[in-house]
């Protein structure tokens, strides 16, 4: 009887943790989850440093969840 090693492929996660950076240039950011197969995220949310709603752009991927 022969024993062989079998390499099983890891399952890819469906979600990704990303960093959202304020477009106002204040340096304020937050982390959120998004679907792995969708395009880069853009959302409008409150920036507490400026004190009003601004656009937040996806800056970088942090890790897969």
Predicted model as a PDB file, atoms N, CA, C, CB and O in Angstrom, pLDDT in the B-factor column:
MODEL        1                                                                  
ATOM      1  N   UNK A   1       0.841  -1.178   0.000  1.00 60.00           N  
ATOM      2  CA  UNK A   1       0.000   0.000   0.000  1.00 60.00           C  
ATOM      3  C   UNK A   1       0.888   1.244   0.000  1.00 60.00           C  
ATOM      4  CB  UNK A   1      -0.958  -0.004   1.219  1.00 60.00           C  
ATOM      5  O   UNK A   1       1.801   1.372   0.816  1.00 60.00           O  
ATOM      6  N   UNK A   2       0.602   2.159  -0.931  1.00 67.00           N  
ATOM      7  CA  UNK A   2       1.400   3.377  -1.053  1.00 67.00           C  
ATOM      8  C   UNK A   2       0.650   4.550  -0.450  1.00 67.00           C  
ATOM      9  CB  UNK A   2       1.749   3.662  -2.526  1.00 67.00           C  
ATOM     10  O   UNK A   2      -0.544   4.731  -0.686  1.00 67.00           O  
ATOM     11  N   UNK A   3       1.363   5.340   0.326  1.00 70.00           N  
ATOM     12  CA  UNK A   3       0.781   6.559   0.899  1.00 70.00           C  
ATOM     13  C   UNK A   3       1.344   7.763   0.150  1.00 70.00           C  
ATOM     14  CB  UNK A   3       1.081   6.666   2.438  1.00 70.00           C  
ATOM     15  O   UNK A   3       2.559   7.917   0.021  1.00 70.00           O  
ATOM     16  N   UNK A   4       0.459   8.597  -0.333  1.00 72.00           N  
ATOM     17  CA  UNK A   4       0.891   9.796  -1.040  1.00 72.00           C  
ATOM     18  C   UNK A   4       0.271  11.016  -0.379  1.00 72.00           C  
ATOM     19  CB  UNK A   4       0.507   9.728  -2.539  1.00 72.00           C  
ATOM     20  O   UNK A   4      -0.785  10.934   0.247  1.00 72.00           O  
ATOM     21  N   UNK A   5       0.933  12.128  -0.525  1.00 73.00           N  
ATOM     22  CA  UNK A   5       0.377  13.361   0.016  1.00 73.00           C  
ATOM     23  C   UNK A   5      -0.458  14.039  -1.060  1.00 73.00           C  
ATOM     24  CB  UNK A   5       1.500  14.307   0.523  1.00 73.00           C  
ATOM     25  O   UNK A   5      -0.078  14.090  -2.229  1.00 73.00           O  
ATOM     26  N   UNK A   6      -1.574  14.544  -0.647  1.00 75.00           N  
ATOM     27  CA  UNK A   6      -2.485  15.218  -1.565  1.00 75.00           C  
ATOM     28  C   UNK A   6      -2.583  16.682  -1.135  1.00 75.00           C  
ATOM     29  CB  UNK A   6      -3.902  14.528  -1.580  1.00 75.00           C  
ATOM     30  O   UNK A   6      -2.908  16.979   0.014  1.00 75.00           O  
ATOM     31  N   UNK A   7      -2.303  17.572  -2.050  1.00 76.00           N  
ATOM     32  CA  UNK A   7      -2.437  19.002  -1.756  1.00 76.00           C  
ATOM     33  C   UNK A   7      -3.847  19.444  -2.085  1.00 76.00           C  
ATOM     34  CB  UNK A   7      -1.402  19.843  -2.553  1.00 76.00           C  
ATOM     35  O   UNK A   7      -4.265  19.429  -3.243  1.00 76.00           O  
ATOM     36  N   UNK A   8      -4.570  19.834  -1.062  1.00 80.00           N  
ATOM     37  CA  UNK A   8      -5.928  20.324  -1.262  1.00 80.00           C  
ATOM     38  C   UNK A   8      -5.889  21.845  -1.349  1.00 80.00           C  
ATOM     39  CB  UNK A   8      -6.873  19.853  -0.114  1.00 80.00           C  
ATOM     40  O   UNK A   8      -5.202  22.499  -0.565  1.00 80.00           O  
ATOM     41  N   UNK A   9      -6.616  22.395  -2.286  1.00 79.00           N  
ATOM     42  CA  UNK A   9      -6.655  23.842  -2.450  1.00 79.00           C  
ATOM     43  C   UNK A   9      -7.465  24.471  -1.327  1.00 79.00           C  
ATOM     44  CB  UNK A   9      -7.247  24.221  -3.820  1.00 79.00           C  
ATOM     45  O   UNK A   9      -8.502  23.945  -0.922  1.00 79.00           O  
ATOM     46  N   UNK A  10      -6.981  25.599  -0.833  1.00 80.00           N  
ATOM     47  CA  UNK A  10      -7.712  26.318   0.207  1.00 80.00           C  
ATOM     48  C   UNK A  10      -8.903  27.027  -0.425  1.00 80.00           C  
ATOM     49  CB  UNK A  10      -6.789  27.334   0.944  1.00 80.00           C  
ATOM     50  O   UNK A  10      -8.824  27.518  -1.551  1.00 80.00           O  
ATOM     51  N   UNK A  11      -9.983  27.072   0.304  1.00 84.00           N  
ATOM     52  CA  UNK A  11     -11.161  27.782  -0.178  1.00 84.00           C  
ATOM     53  C   UNK A  11     -10.928  29.283  -0.024  1.00 84.00           C  
ATOM     54  CB  UNK A  11     -12.442  27.332   0.593  1.00 84.00           C  
ATOM     55  O   UNK A  11     -10.426  29.727   1.009  1.00 84.00           O  
ATOM     56  N   UNK A  12     -11.286  30.066  -1.036  1.00 86.00           N  
ATOM     57  CA  UNK A  12     -11.123  31.513  -0.957  1.00 86.00           C  
ATOM     58  C   UNK A  12     -12.306  32.102  -0.206  1.00 86.00           C  
ATOM     59  CB  UNK A  12     -10.997  32.143  -2.370  1.00 86.00           C  
ATOM     60  O   UNK A  12     -13.444  31.656  -0.358  1.00 86.00           O  
ATOM     61  N   UNK A  13     -12.022  33.098   0.596  1.00 90.00           N  
ATOM     62  CA  UNK A  13     -13.085  33.725   1.370  1.00 90.00           C  
ATOM     63  C   UNK A  13     -13.954  34.592   0.459  1.00 90.00           C  
ATOM     64  CB  UNK A  13     -12.495  34.570   2.522  1.00 90.00           C  
ATOM     65  O   UNK A  13     -13.516  35.018  -0.610  1.00 90.00           O  
ATOM     66  N   UNK A  14     -15.174  34.843   0.886  1.00 94.00           N  
ATOM     67  CA  UNK A  14     -16.109  35.630   0.089  1.00 94.00           C  
ATOM     68  C   UNK A  14     -16.037  37.113   0.408  1.00 94.00           C  
ATOM     69  CB  UNK A  14     -17.514  35.135   0.305  1.00 94.00           C  
ATOM     70  O   UNK A  14     -16.457  37.943  -0.398  1.00 94.00           O  
ATOM     71  N   UNK A  15     -15.506  37.455   1.581  1.00 95.00           N  
ATOM     72  CA  UNK A  15     -15.439  38.859   1.975  1.00 95.00           C  
ATOM     73  C   UNK A  15     -13.999  39.297   2.223  1.00 95.00           C  
ATOM     74  CB  UNK A  15     -16.282  39.100   3.227  1.00 95.00           C  
ATOM     75  O   UNK A  15     -13.117  38.485   2.504  1.00 95.00           O  
ATOM     76  N   UNK A  16     -13.794  40.607   2.110  1.00 96.00           N  
ATOM     77  CA  UNK A  16     -12.482  41.207   2.296  1.00 96.00           C  
ATOM     78  C   UNK A  16     -12.630  42.393   3.241  1.00 96.00           C  
ATOM     79  CB  UNK A  16     -11.860  41.645   0.932  1.00 96.00           C  
ATOM     80  O   UNK A  16     -13.591  43.153   3.132  1.00 96.00           O  
ATOM     81  N   UNK A  17     -11.693  42.558   4.163  1.00 97.00           N  
ATOM     82  CA  UNK A  17     -11.667  43.707   5.050  1.00 97.00           C  
ATOM     83  C   UNK A  17     -10.843  44.798   4.376  1.00 97.00           C  
ATOM     84  CB  UNK A  17     -11.082  43.334   6.453  1.00 97.00           C  
ATOM     85  O   UNK A  17      -9.680  44.577   4.040  1.00 97.00           O  
ATOM     86  N   UNK A  18     -11.443  45.988   4.174  1.00 97.00           N  
ATOM     87  CA  UNK A  18     -10.772  47.079   3.467  1.00 97.00           C  
ATOM     88  C   UNK A  18     -10.758  48.337   4.318  1.00 97.00           C  
ATOM     89  CB  UNK A  18     -11.459  47.358   2.122  1.00 97.00           C  
ATOM     90  O   UNK A  18     -11.592  48.510   5.207  1.00 97.00           O  
ATOM     91  N   UNK A  19      -9.791  49.221   4.035  1.00 98.00           N  
ATOM     92  CA  UNK A  19      -9.672  50.490   4.734  1.00 98.00           C  
ATOM     93  C   UNK A  19     -10.269  51.581   3.859  1.00 98.00           C  
ATOM     94  CB  UNK A  19      -8.190  50.803   5.088  1.00 98.00           C  
ATOM     95  O   UNK A  19      -9.900  51.718   2.693  1.00 98.00           O  
ATOM     96  N   UNK A  20     -11.197  52.363   4.424  1.00 98.00           N  
ATOM     97  CA  UNK A  20     -11.845  53.462   3.724  1.00 98.00           C  
ATOM     98  C   UNK A  20     -11.252  54.776   4.222  1.00 98.00           C  
ATOM     99  CB  UNK A  20     -13.390  53.429   3.933  1.00 98.00           C  
ATOM    100  O   UNK A  20     -11.264  55.049   5.422  1.00 98.00           O  
ATOM    101  N   UNK A  21     -10.729  55.599   3.292  1.00 98.00           N  
ATOM    102  CA  UNK A  21     -10.060  56.855   3.636  1.00 98.00           C  
ATOM    103  C   UNK A  21     -10.914  58.036   3.196  1.00 98.00           C  
ATOM    104  CB  UNK A  21      -8.660  56.931   2.985  1.00 98.00           C  
ATOM    105  O   UNK A  21     -11.509  58.014   2.118  1.00 98.00           O  
ATOM    106  N   UNK A  22     -10.971  59.067   4.036  1.00 98.00           N  
ATOM    107  CA  UNK A  22     -11.760  60.259   3.758  1.00 98.00           C  
ATOM    108  C   UNK A  22     -11.171  61.046   2.593  1.00 98.00           C  
ATOM    109  CB  UNK A  22     -11.844  61.142   5.002  1.00 98.00           C  
ATOM    110  O   UNK A  22      -9.955  61.209   2.493  1.00 98.00           O  
ATOM    111  N   UNK A  23     -12.045  61.532   1.714  1.00 97.00           N  
ATOM    112  CA  UNK A  23     -11.611  62.336   0.570  1.00 97.00           C  
ATOM    113  C   UNK A  23     -11.339  63.782   0.976  1.00 97.00           C  
ATOM    114  CB  UNK A  23     -12.664  62.295  -0.537  1.00 97.00           C  
ATOM    115  O   UNK A  23     -10.801  64.555   0.183  1.00 97.00           O  
ATOM    116  N   UNK A  24     -11.708  64.158   2.208  1.00 96.00           N  
ATOM    117  CA  UNK A  24     -11.491  65.526   2.670  1.00 96.00           C  
ATOM    118  C   UNK A  24     -10.030  65.786   3.016  1.00 96.00           C  
ATOM    119  CB  UNK A  24     -12.364  65.813   3.878  1.00 96.00           C  
ATOM    120  O   UNK A  24      -9.641  66.937   3.218  1.00 96.00           O  
ATOM    121  N   UNK A  25      -9.218  64.739   3.087  1.00 95.00           N  
ATOM    122  CA  UNK A  25      -7.795  64.906   3.374  1.00 95.00           C  
ATOM    123  C   UNK A  25      -7.477  65.066   4.847  1.00 95.00           C  
ATOM    124  CB  UNK A  25      -7.276  66.081   2.639  1.00 95.00           C  
ATOM    125  O   UNK A  25      -6.409  65.569   5.197  1.00 95.00           O  
ATOM    126  N   UNK A  26      -8.384  64.649   5.715  1.00 96.00           N  
ATOM    127  CA  UNK A  26      -8.166  64.789   7.155  1.00 96.00           C  
ATOM    128  C   UNK A  26      -7.358  63.645   7.744  1.00 96.00           C  
ATOM    129  CB  UNK A  26      -9.489  64.885   7.866  1.00 96.00           C  
ATOM    130  O   UNK A  26      -6.851  63.752   8.860  1.00 96.00           O  
ATOM    131  N   UNK A  27      -7.234  62.536   6.993  1.00 96.00           N  
ATOM    132  CA  UNK A  27      -6.536  61.370   7.515  1.00 96.00           C  
ATOM    133  C   UNK A  27      -7.449  60.425   8.265  1.00 96.00           C  
ATOM    134  CB  UNK A  27      -5.422  61.802   8.410  1.00 96.00           C  
ATOM    135  O   UNK A  27      -7.002  59.386   8.749  1.00 96.00           O  
ATOM    136  N   UNK A  28      -8.740  60.775   8.372  1.00 98.00           N  
ATOM    137  CA  UNK A  28      -9.699  59.911   9.059  1.00 98.00           C  
ATOM    138  C   UNK A  28     -10.018  58.710   8.179  1.00 98.00           C  
ATOM    139  CB  UNK A  28     -10.993  60.690   9.415  1.00 98.00           C  
ATOM    140  O   UNK A  28     -10.240  58.853   6.977  1.00 98.00           O  
ATOM    141  N   UNK A  29     -10.041  57.522   8.787  1.00 98.00           N  
ATOM    142  CA  UNK A  29     -10.375  56.307   8.054  1.00 98.00           C  
ATOM    143  C   UNK A  29     -11.135  55.357   8.953  1.00 98.00           C  
ATOM    144  CB  UNK A  29      -9.111  55.631   7.504  1.00 98.00           C  
ATOM    145  O   UNK A  29     -11.144  55.513  10.174  1.00 98.00           O  
ATOM    146  N   UNK A  30     -11.774  54.369   8.344  1.00 97.00           N  
ATOM    147  CA  UNK A  30     -12.421  53.278   9.070  1.00 97.00           C  
ATOM    148  C   UNK A  30     -12.309  52.026   8.232  1.00 97.00           C  
ATOM    149  CB  UNK A  30     -13.910  53.605   9.394  1.00 97.00           C  
ATOM    150  O   UNK A  30     -12.065  52.086   7.028  1.00 97.00           O  
ATOM    151  N   UNK A  31     -12.491  50.893   8.881  1.00 97.00           N  
ATOM    152  CA  UNK A  31     -12.408  49.605   8.205  1.00 97.00           C  
ATOM    153  C   UNK A  31     -13.810  49.043   8.016  1.00 97.00           C  
ATOM    154  CB  UNK A  31     -11.524  48.617   9.003  1.00 97.00           C  
ATOM    155  O   UNK A  31     -14.673  49.197   8.881  1.00 97.00           O  
ATOM    156  N   UNK A  32     -14.031  48.392   6.883  1.00 97.00           N  
ATOM    157  CA  UNK A  32     -15.329  47.783   6.602  1.00 97.00           C  
ATOM    158  C   UNK A  32     -15.139  46.539   5.745  1.00 97.00           C  
ATOM    159  CB  UNK A  32     -16.270  48.789   5.898  1.00 97.00           C  
ATOM    160  O   UNK A  32     -14.071  46.320   5.172  1.00 97.00           O  
ATOM    161  N   UNK A  33     -16.181  45.737   5.667  1.00 97.00           N  
ATOM    162  CA  UNK A  33     -16.145  44.526   4.851  1.00 97.00           C  
ATOM    163  C   UNK A  33     -16.841  44.778   3.527  1.00 97.00           C  
ATOM    164  CB  UNK A  33     -16.803  43.344   5.589  1.00 97.00           C  
ATOM    165  O   UNK A  33     -17.789  45.558   3.446  1.00 97.00           O  
ATOM    166  N   UNK A  34     -16.352  44.102   2.481  1.00 96.00           N  
ATOM    167  CA  UNK A  34     -17.041  44.133   1.195  1.00 96.00           C  
ATOM    168  C   UNK A  34     -16.895  42.770   0.536  1.00 96.00           C  
ATOM    169  CB  UNK A  34     -16.478  45.261   0.278  1.00 96.00           C  
ATOM    170  O   UNK A  34     -16.025  41.977   0.894  1.00 96.00           O  
ATOM    171  N   UNK A  35     -17.762  42.518  -0.431  1.00 95.00           N  
ATOM    172  CA  UNK A  35     -17.725  41.279  -1.184  1.00 95.00           C  
ATOM    173  C   UNK A  35     -16.428  41.237  -1.997  1.00 95.00           C  
ATOM    174  CB  UNK A  35     -18.972  41.150  -2.108  1.00 95.00           C  
ATOM    175  O   UNK A  35     -16.011  42.252  -2.554  1.00 95.00           O  
ATOM    176  N   UNK A  36     -15.807  40.093  -2.063  1.00 94.00           N  
ATOM    177  CA  UNK A  36     -14.512  39.945  -2.716  1.00 94.00           C  
ATOM    178  C   UNK A  36     -14.567  40.197  -4.222  1.00 94.00           C  
ATOM    179  CB  UNK A  36     -13.972  38.567  -2.457  1.00 94.00           C  
ATOM    180  O   UNK A  36     -13.592  40.673  -4.804  1.00 94.00           O  
ATOM    181  N   UNK A  37     -15.682  39.886  -4.848  1.00 93.00           N  
ATOM    182  CA  UNK A  37     -15.785  39.971  -6.300  1.00 93.00           C  
ATOM    183  C   UNK A  37     -16.287  41.313  -6.813  1.00 93.00           C  
ATOM    184  CB  UNK A  37     -16.681  38.899  -6.791  1.00 93.00           C  
ATOM    185  O   UNK A  37     -16.301  41.534  -8.024  1.00 93.00           O  
ATOM    186  N   UNK A  38     -16.700  42.213  -5.929  1.00 94.00           N  
ATOM    187  CA  UNK A  38     -17.213  43.511  -6.370  1.00 94.00           C  
ATOM    188  C   UNK A  38     -16.068  44.481  -6.635  1.00 94.00           C  
ATOM    189  CB  UNK A  38     -18.172  44.098  -5.323  1.00 94.00           C  
ATOM    190  O   UNK A  38     -14.919  44.220  -6.277  1.00 94.00           O  
ATOM    191  N   UNK A  39     -16.398  45.602  -7.267  1.00 95.00           N  
ATOM    192  CA  UNK A  39     -15.398  46.630  -7.549  1.00 95.00           C  
ATOM    193  C   UNK A  39     -15.058  47.397  -6.269  1.00 95.00           C  
ATOM    194  CB  UNK A  39     -15.907  47.602  -8.644  1.00 95.00           C  
ATOM    195  O   UNK A  39     -15.668  47.178  -5.222  1.00 95.00           O  
ATOM    196  N   UNK A  40     -14.072  48.300  -6.367  1.00 96.00           N  
ATOM    197  CA  UNK A  40     -13.661  49.071  -5.200  1.00 96.00           C  
ATOM    198  C   UNK A  40     -14.816  49.921  -4.706  1.00 96.00           C  
ATOM    199  CB  UNK A  40     -12.447  49.954  -5.526  1.00 96.00           C  
ATOM    200  O   UNK A  40     -15.617  50.426  -5.492  1.00 96.00           O  
ATOM    201  N   UNK A  41     -14.887  50.069  -3.396  1.00 96.00           N  
ATOM    202  CA  UNK A  41     -15.999  50.723  -2.736  1.00 96.00           C  
ATOM    203  C   UNK A  41     -15.811  52.243  -2.651  1.00 96.00           C  
ATOM    204  CB  UNK A  41     -16.179  50.144  -1.350  1.00 96.00           C  
ATOM    205  O   UNK A  41     -14.700  52.729  -2.439  1.00 96.00           O  
ATOM    206  N   UNK A  42     -16.912  52.984  -2.820  1.00 97.00           N  
ATOM    207  CA  UNK A  42     -16.966  54.422  -2.565  1.00 97.00           C  
ATOM    208  C   UNK A  42     -18.270  54.666  -1.825  1.00 97.00           C  
ATOM    209  CB  UNK A  42     -16.876  55.277  -3.904  1.00 97.00           C  
ATOM    210  O   UNK A  42     -19.331  54.235  -2.275  1.00 97.00           O  
ATOM    211  N   UNK A  43     -18.196  55.356  -0.689  1.00 97.00           N  
ATOM    212  CA  UNK A  43     -19.427  55.630   0.062  1.00 97.00           C  
ATOM    213  C   UNK A  43     -19.376  57.024   0.684  1.00 97.00           C  
ATOM    214  CB  UNK A  43     -19.643  54.564   1.162  1.00 97.00           C  
ATOM    215  O   UNK A  43     -18.304  57.599   0.875  1.00 97.00           O  
ATOM    216  N   UNK A  44     -20.544  57.545   0.990  1.00 98.00           N  
ATOM    217  CA  UNK A  44     -20.670  58.856   1.619  1.00 98.00           C  
ATOM    218  C   UNK A  44     -21.013  58.639   3.083  1.00 98.00           C  
ATOM    219  CB  UNK A  44     -21.754  59.737   0.908  1.00 98.00           C  
ATOM    220  O   UNK A  44     -22.010  57.998   3.413  1.00 98.00           O  
ATOM    221  N   UNK A  45     -20.172  59.183   3.954  1.00 98.00           N  
ATOM    222  CA  UNK A  45     -20.350  58.973   5.383  1.00 98.00           C  
ATOM    223  C   UNK A  45     -19.842  60.202   6.134  1.00 98.00           C  
ATOM    224  CB  UNK A  45     -19.611  57.688   5.854  1.00 98.00           C  
ATOM    225  O   UNK A  45     -19.164  61.048   5.551  1.00 98.00           O  
ATOM    226  N   UNK A  46     -20.165  60.305   7.412  1.00 98.00           N  
ATOM    227  CA  UNK A  46     -19.799  61.454   8.221  1.00 98.00           C  
ATOM    228  C   UNK A  46     -18.328  61.388   8.630  1.00 98.00           C  
ATOM    229  CB  UNK A  46     -20.690  61.537   9.458  1.00 98.00           C  
ATOM    230  O   UNK A  46     -17.858  60.368   9.133  1.00 98.00           O  
ATOM    231  N   UNK A  47     -17.608  62.496   8.406  1.00 98.00           N  
ATOM    232  CA  UNK A  47     -16.223  62.646   8.856  1.00 98.00           C  
ATOM    233  C   UNK A  47     -16.235  63.553  10.086  1.00 98.00           C  
ATOM    234  CB  UNK A  47     -15.300  63.237   7.714  1.00 98.00           C  
ATOM    235  O   UNK A  47     -16.531  64.741   9.959  1.00 98.00           O  
ATOM    236  N   UNK A  48     -15.920  63.026  11.277  1.00 97.00           N  
ATOM    237  CA  UNK A  48     -16.027  63.826  12.500  1.00 97.00           C  
ATOM    238  C   UNK A  48     -15.003  64.963  12.591  1.00 97.00           C  
ATOM    239  CB  UNK A  48     -15.874  62.930  13.694  1.00 97.00           C  
ATOM    240  O   UNK A  48     -15.220  65.917  13.338  1.00 97.00           O  
ATOM    241  N   UNK A  49     -13.909  64.885  11.857  1.00 97.00           N  
ATOM    242  CA  UNK A  49     -12.897  65.946  11.914  1.00 97.00           C  
ATOM    243  C   UNK A  49     -13.384  67.188  11.167  1.00 97.00           C  
ATOM    244  CB  UNK A  49     -11.556  65.453  11.317  1.00 97.00           C  
ATOM    245  O   UNK A  49     -13.202  68.310  11.640  1.00 97.00           O  
ATOM    246  N   UNK A  50     -14.006  66.987   9.994  1.00 97.00           N  
ATOM    247  CA  UNK A  50     -14.560  68.095   9.215  1.00 97.00           C  
ATOM    248  C   UNK A  50     -15.927  68.487   9.773  1.00 97.00           C  
ATOM    249  CB  UNK A  50     -14.674  67.711   7.716  1.00 97.00           C  
ATOM    250  O   UNK A  50     -16.295  69.662   9.771  1.00 97.00           O  
ATOM    251  N   UNK A  51     -16.671  67.495  10.249  1.00 97.00           N  
ATOM    252  CA  UNK A  51     -17.993  67.754  10.809  1.00 97.00           C  
ATOM    253  C   UNK A  51     -19.118  67.693   9.800  1.00 97.00           C  
ATOM    254  CB  UNK A  51     -18.004  69.079  11.456  1.00 97.00           C  
ATOM    255  O   UNK A  51     -20.200  68.225  10.050  1.00 97.00           O  
ATOM    256  N   UNK A  52     -18.883  67.048   8.651  1.00 97.00           N  
ATOM    257  CA  UNK A  52     -19.949  66.885   7.669  1.00 97.00           C  
ATOM    258  C   UNK A  52     -19.728  65.606   6.860  1.00 97.00           C  
ATOM    259  CB  UNK A  52     -20.018  68.113   6.732  1.00 97.00           C  
ATOM    260  O   UNK A  52     -18.718  64.920   7.019  1.00 97.00           O  
ATOM    261  N   UNK A  53     -20.691  65.301   5.994  1.00 98.00           N  
ATOM    262  CA  UNK A  53     -20.602  64.103   5.172  1.00 98.00           C  
ATOM    263  C   UNK A  53     -19.642  64.334   4.011  1.00 98.00           C  
ATOM    264  CB  UNK A  53     -21.993  63.697   4.650  1.00 98.00           C  
ATOM    265  O   UNK A  53     -19.698  65.362   3.335  1.00 98.00           O  
ATOM    266  N   UNK A  54     -18.766  63.368   3.792  1.00 98.00           N  
ATOM    267  CA  UNK A  54     -17.804  63.416   2.681  1.00 98.00           C  
ATOM    268  C   UNK A  54     -17.730  62.034   2.046  1.00 98.00           C  
ATOM    269  CB  UNK A  54     -16.385  63.883   3.169  1.00 98.00           C  
ATOM    270  O   UNK A  54     -18.252  61.061   2.590  1.00 98.00           O  
ATOM    271  N   UNK A  55     -17.077  61.960   0.892  1.00 98.00           N  
ATOM    272  CA  UNK A  55     -16.868  60.671   0.240  1.00 98.00           C  
ATOM    273  C   UNK A  55     -15.708  59.932   0.898  1.00 98.00           C  
ATOM    274  CB  UNK A  55     -16.601  60.859  -1.266  1.00 98.00           C  
ATOM    275  O   UNK A  55     -14.722  60.539   1.315  1.00 98.00           O  
ATOM    276  N   UNK A  56     -15.843  58.631   0.983  1.00 98.00           N  
ATOM    277  CA  UNK A  56     -14.781  57.764   1.466  1.00 98.00           C  
ATOM    278  C   UNK A  56     -14.440  56.794   0.348  1.00 98.00           C  
ATOM    279  CB  UNK A  56     -15.201  57.009   2.773  1.00 98.00           C  
ATOM    280  O   UNK A  56     -15.321  56.152  -0.225  1.00 98.00           O  
ATOM    281  N   UNK A  57     -13.144  56.692   0.042  1.00 98.00           N  
ATOM    282  CA  UNK A  57     -12.664  55.809  -1.004  1.00 98.00           C  
ATOM    283  C   UNK A  57     -11.901  54.650  -0.393  1.00 98.00           C  
ATOM    284  CB  UNK A  57     -11.783  56.569  -1.998  1.00 98.00           C  
ATOM    285  O   UNK A  57     -11.241  54.800   0.635  1.00 98.00           O  
ATOM    286  N   UNK A  58     -11.994  53.496  -1.030  1.00 97.00           N  
ATOM    287  CA  UNK A  58     -11.246  52.321  -0.583  1.00 97.00           C  
ATOM    288  C   UNK A  58      -9.766  52.547  -0.848  1.00 97.00           C  
ATOM    289  CB  UNK A  58     -11.743  51.031  -1.299  1.00 97.00           C  
ATOM    290  O   UNK A  58      -9.354  52.738  -1.992  1.00 97.00           O  
ATOM    291  N   UNK A  59      -8.973  52.524   0.209  1.00 97.00           N  
ATOM    292  CA  UNK A  59      -7.544  52.778   0.055  1.00 97.00           C  
ATOM    293  C   UNK A  59      -6.767  51.487  -0.163  1.00 97.00           C  
ATOM    294  CB  UNK A  59      -7.004  53.509   1.276  1.00 97.00           C  
ATOM    295  O   UNK A  59      -5.966  51.391  -1.094  1.00 97.00           O  
ATOM    296  N   UNK A  60      -7.001  50.491   0.693  1.00 95.00           N  
ATOM    297  CA  UNK A  60      -6.238  49.249   0.566  1.00 95.00           C  
ATOM    298  C   UNK A  60      -6.993  48.088   1.186  1.00 95.00           C  
ATOM    299  CB  UNK A  60      -4.862  49.390   1.220  1.00 95.00           C  
ATOM    300  O   UNK A  60      -7.882  48.269   2.018  1.00 95.00           O  
ATOM    301  N   UNK A  61      -6.618  46.904   0.764  1.00 95.00           N  
ATOM    302  CA  UNK A  61      -7.173  45.674   1.324  1.00 95.00           C  
ATOM    303  C   UNK A  61      -6.347  45.318   2.553  1.00 95.00           C  
ATOM    304  CB  UNK A  61      -7.170  44.501   0.271  1.00 95.00           C  
ATOM    305  O   UNK A  61      -5.117  45.302   2.497  1.00 95.00           O  
ATOM    306  N   UNK A  62      -7.022  45.033   3.658  1.00 95.00           N  
ATOM    307  CA  UNK A  62      -6.321  44.689   4.887  1.00 95.00           C  
ATOM    308  C   UNK A  62      -6.095  43.186   4.960  1.00 95.00           C  
ATOM    309  CB  UNK A  62      -7.106  45.173   6.115  1.00 95.00           C  
ATOM    310  O   UNK A  62      -4.965  42.731   5.139  1.00 95.00           O  
ATOM    311  N   UNK A  63      -7.178  42.412   4.819  1.00 94.00           N  
ATOM    312  CA  UNK A  63      -7.051  40.951   4.821  1.00 94.00           C  
ATOM    313  C   UNK A  63      -8.350  40.318   4.385  1.00 94.00           C  
ATOM    314  CB  UNK A  63      -6.649  40.433   6.211  1.00 94.00           C  
ATOM    315  O   UNK A  63      -9.392  40.971   4.339  1.00 94.00           O  
ATOM    316  N   UNK A  64      -8.279  39.035   4.063  1.00 93.00           N  
ATOM    317  CA  UNK A  64      -9.473  38.271   3.731  1.00 93.00           C  
ATOM    318  C   UNK A  64     -10.106  37.756   5.006  1.00 93.00           C  
ATOM    319  CB  UNK A  64      -9.142  37.105   2.778  1.00 93.00           C  
ATOM    320  O   UNK A  64      -9.413  37.403   5.960  1.00 93.00           O  
ATOM    321  N   UNK A  65     -11.423  37.717   5.015  1.00 88.00           N  
ATOM    322  CA  UNK A  65     -12.138  37.238   6.201  1.00 88.00           C  
ATOM    323  C   UNK A  65     -12.782  35.901   5.893  1.00 88.00           C  
ATOM    324  CB  UNK A  65     -13.207  38.263   6.664  1.00 88.00           C  
ATOM    325  O   UNK A  65     -13.437  35.318   6.757  1.00 88.00           O  
TER     326      UNK A  65                                                      
ENDMDL                                                                          
END                                                                             
